[in-house]
C-alpha cells in the first residue's frame, strides 16, 4: 500500500502492508539480493523486475486467511528474516496472482574531490559516516578504500566518461563520472606598489600562486624547479634581465621577492615558471604565468602633463602634474 516506506531505516523491524482479496493462502518468499553481482552483470536499475529464476529464497512461509472472497482486508506481514543492511525482494504469490516489493535497508553515497594523485571518492553510508571497507569497480579494475573510506582513482591522459560501482559488501550503487585528465595550469596574482617604483629603490614583488588540476585548485607546493624571471626595460629601450631561483610556493601564503628598481624604468615583465611531475606518463609538464607593468608611460609621449584623481578627506580633486 501507499503506507509502505521507500527506504527502510535499519533499526526499524521490516514489515509490509498489503491489501488482500479472494486469497485463501498467501506464500511469502524473501530473496536477499547480491547487489555487487547484479550491478556488475547488468546495466539496468535494480527494481522489482529482477529475474529471480535460479535464486533460492532465504525465507519462505505460507499465511492462511479465512475472510470471505468478496472482502478486501488489509494485512501487515512481518518480515523478521530481513535484518541489518542490504536489499531484499519480497515475492507474494496467491491464487495464481503475484506481487513484489523491493526493500532497502541502508544507503550508500559518496563525496568527490581532487588530489595530485587523482580523483578521491569518499564513500559514506546513510548516517553520513565514511565506509572503511568500501570497494569501487571501474571497468574490470577494483579499488579499495583506506581506513577513512577514501578511494583514489588515478588521472588519465585524456578526460574519459566512466561508469563505476561502489559497494560496502551489502549495498551497492552505480555512478557515472568523468575521469579527470592530468593537466595542470599555473596562475598567479602579482602586485607591485607603483609608489615604490623609483629608480634605485628597493621594492617587493608579491605573488599569490594558484595551481589548477583541470578546473580544481590544488596545493601548489608540488611545483618544482621554480624560477622567477624578471625583464626590465628602461626609457631608452635597453633591457635588464635577471632570475631568482630556489623558490617554493605555499597555498597559505604569498611569495614575496625583493627587487631593486632599475634606473629610468619604463616597463617590467615578470614570469613565474616551474615544472610538475606527471603520474600518468612519468614525464614533466612545464608551467608558466606572467604579468607586465608599464611605468611612466608619459615619458614616451609628447605630453608635458597629466591629470590624476585624488581624494582629500571627503572631497575628490583632479590634480594636473607635469613630467
PEQUIRA-V622547 format. One record per residue. N is the residue number from 1. NEAR is the number of other C-alpha atoms within 10 Angstrom. Layout:
n	near
N	NEAR
N	NEAR
This chain:
n	near
1	9
2	7
3	8
4	13
5	12
6	12
7	12
8	17
9	16
10	17
11	11
12	10
13	14
14	19
15	16
16	16
17	14
18	17
19	10
20	17
21	15
22	16
23	21
24	15
25	14
26	18
27	15
28	20
29	19
30	22
31	20
32	20
33	20
34	15
35	21
36	20
37	10
38	16
39	19
40	16
41	9
42	9
43	9
44	10
45	12
46	15
47	12
48	16
49	11
50	13
51	8
52	13
53	6
54	6
55	10
56	12
57	15
58	13
59	15
60	14
61	9
62	12
63	12
64	10
65	15
66	9
67	14
68	12
69	12
70	9
71	11
72	13
73	13
74	12
75	12
76	10
77	13
78	12
79	16
80	10
81	14
82	23
83	13
84	15
85	18
86	21
87	21
88	20
89	21
90	22
91	19
92	17
93	17
94	17
95	11
96	6
97	9
98	11
99	12
100	16
101	17
102	20
103	23
104	20
105	22
106	19
107	23
108	22
109	20
110	18
111	11
112	13
113	13
114	19
115	16
116	19
117	14
118	21
119	20
120	20
121	20
122	22
123	27
124	21
125	15
126	13
127	9
128	12
129	14
130	22
131	22
132	18
133	16
134	25
135	22
136	23
137	17
138	16
139	11
140	7
141	8
142	12
143	15
144	16
145	21
146	16
147	12
148	15
149	20
150	26
151	23
152	20
153	18
154	17
155	22
156	16
157	14
158	11
159	14
160	13
161	10
162	12
163	14
164	18
165	19
166	26
167	22
168	23
169	14
170	18
171	21
172	24
173	19
174	19
175	12
176	11
177	11
178	11
179	19
180	21
181	18
182	21
183	17
184	21
185	17
186	21
187	18
188	18
189	13
190	18
191	14
192	14
193	10
194	12
195	7
196	12
197	21
198	16
199	12
200	13
201	12
202	13
203	18
204	17
205	15
206	17
207	19
208	17
209	22
210	18
211	22
212	16
213	20
214	15
215	12
216	13
217	16
218	17
219	17
220	21
221	13
222	16
223	21
224	19
225	14
226	19
227	18
228	19
229	16
230	18
231	15
232	22
233	20
234	16
235	16
236	10
237	11
238	10
239	15
240	13
241	12
242	9
243	12
244	14
245	10
246	9
247	15
248	14
249	20
250	15
251	15
252	10
253	10
254	16
255	17
256	14
257	13
258	11
259	16
260	13
261	18
262	19
263	15
264	17
265	24
266	22
267	18
268	20
269	15
270	19
271	16
272	22
273	18
274	19
275	19
276	19
277	15
278	17
279	16
280	14
281	10
282	8
283	10
284	13
285	15
286	15
287	18
288	16
289	16
290	17
291	13
292	14
293	13
294	13
295	18
296	15
297	11
298	14
299	13
300	10
301	8
302	7
303	10
304	10
305	10
306	12
307	11
308	9
309	9
310	11
311	9
312	7
313	6
314	5
315	7
316	10
317	11
318	11
319	11
320	10
321	10
322	10
323	9
